[in-house]
Amino acid sequence: QALQHRMVEQYVAIDQLRSLIMRLTLLNNDATEELGKMIAGVRAFAAEAGTALGHEAIQLHGGMGVSEEVIVATGHKRLMMLARYPYSSERAMDIYAGAHA
């Protein structure tokens, strides 16, 4: 049951991200500055959620996720790289916060 709770938390994070992306698609294309800031906010959430998802996947695989033979390791490396490209999630959150200050 403990595993179910951990997996449900990750499913909720994925569903939240999906909702944020849908909200982005509904924004007016004329509001380019606001759109850029909303994209930064979604990117910050995606980076944090993706990193947490990767860590949980490794834990659910009993720590074998760090082994090169397991596909979880490759996915986790990609998530870690994408979470920092082109800038950190903290920077993305700062951009987003500037939109709502």
Secondary structure as a PSIPRED ss2 file (coil, helix, strand):
# PSIPRED VFORMAT (PSIPRED V4.0)

   1 Q C   1.000  0.000  0.000
   2 A H   0.000  1.000  0.000
   3 L H   0.000  1.000  0.000
   4 Q H   0.000  1.000  0.000
   5 H H   0.000  1.000  0.000
   6 R H   0.000  1.000  0.000
   7 M H   0.000  1.000  0.000
   8 V H   0.000  1.000  0.000
   9 E H   0.000  1.000  0.000
  10 Q H   0.000  1.000  0.000
  11 Y H   0.000  1.000  0.000
  12 V H   0.000  1.000  0.000
  13 A H   0.000  1.000  0.000
  14 I H   0.000  1.000  0.000
  15 D H   0.000  1.000  0.000
  16 Q H   0.000  1.000  0.000
  17 L H   0.000  1.000  0.000
  18 R H   0.000  1.000  0.000
  19 S H   0.000  1.000  0.000
  20 L H   0.000  1.000  0.000
  21 I H   0.000  1.000  0.000
  22 M H   0.000  1.000  0.000
  23 R H   0.000  1.000  0.000
  24 L H   0.000  1.000  0.000
  25 T H   0.000  1.000  0.000
  26 L H   0.000  1.000  0.000
  27 L C   1.000  0.000  0.000
  28 N C   1.000  0.000  0.000
  29 N C   1.000  0.000  0.000
  30 D C   1.000  0.000  0.000
  31 A C   1.000  0.000  0.000
  32 T H   0.000  1.000  0.000
  33 E H   0.000  1.000  0.000
  34 E H   0.000  1.000  0.000
  35 L H   0.000  1.000  0.000
  36 G H   0.000  1.000  0.000
  37 K H   0.000  1.000  0.000
  38 M H   0.000  1.000  0.000
  39 I H   0.000  1.000  0.000
  40 A H   0.000  1.000  0.000
  41 G H   0.000  1.000  0.000
  42 V H   0.000  1.000  0.000
  43 R H   0.000  1.000  0.000
  44 A H   0.000  1.000  0.000
  45 F H   0.000  1.000  0.000
  46 A H   0.000  1.000  0.000
  47 A H   0.000  1.000  0.000
  48 E H   0.000  1.000  0.000
  49 A H   0.000  1.000  0.000
  50 G H   0.000  1.000  0.000
  51 T H   0.000  1.000  0.000
  52 A H   0.000  1.000  0.000
  53 L H   0.000  1.000  0.000
  54 G H   0.000  1.000  0.000
  55 H H   0.000  1.000  0.000
  56 E H   0.000  1.000  0.000
  57 A H   0.000  1.000  0.000
  58 I H   0.000  1.000  0.000
  59 Q H   0.000  1.000  0.000
  60 L H   0.000  1.000  0.000
  61 H C   1.000  0.000  0.000
  62 G C   1.000  0.000  0.000
  63 G C   1.000  0.000  0.000
  64 M H   0.000  1.000  0.000
  65 G H   0.000  1.000  0.000
  66 V H   0.000  1.000  0.000
  67 S C   1.000  0.000  0.000
  68 E C   1.000  0.000  0.000
  69 E C   1.000  0.000  0.000
  70 V C   1.000  0.000  0.000
  71 I H   0.000  1.000  0.000
  72 V H   0.000  1.000  0.000
  73 A H   0.000  1.000  0.000
  74 T H   0.000  1.000  0.000
  75 G H   0.000  1.000  0.000
  76 H H   0.000  1.000  0.000
  77 K H   0.000  1.000  0.000
  78 R H   0.000  1.000  0.000
  79 L H   0.000  1.000  0.000
  80 M H   0.000  1.000  0.000
  81 M H   0.000  1.000  0.000
  82 L H   0.000  1.000  0.000
  83 A H   0.000  1.000  0.000
  84 R H   0.000  1.000  0.000
  85 Y C   1.000  0.000  0.000
  86 P C   1.000  0.000  0.000
  87 Y C   1.000  0.000  0.000
  88 S C   1.000  0.000  0.000
  89 S H   0.000  1.000  0.000
  90 E H   0.000  1.000  0.000
  91 R H   0.000  1.000  0.000
  92 A H   0.000  1.000  0.000
  93 M H   0.000  1.000  0.000
  94 D H   0.000  1.000  0.000
  95 I H   0.000  1.000  0.000
  96 Y H   0.000  1.000  0.000
  97 A H   0.000  1.000  0.000
  98 G H   0.000  1.000  0.000
  99 A H   0.000  1.000  0.000
 100 H C   1.000  0.000  0.000
 101 A C   1.000  0.000  0.000
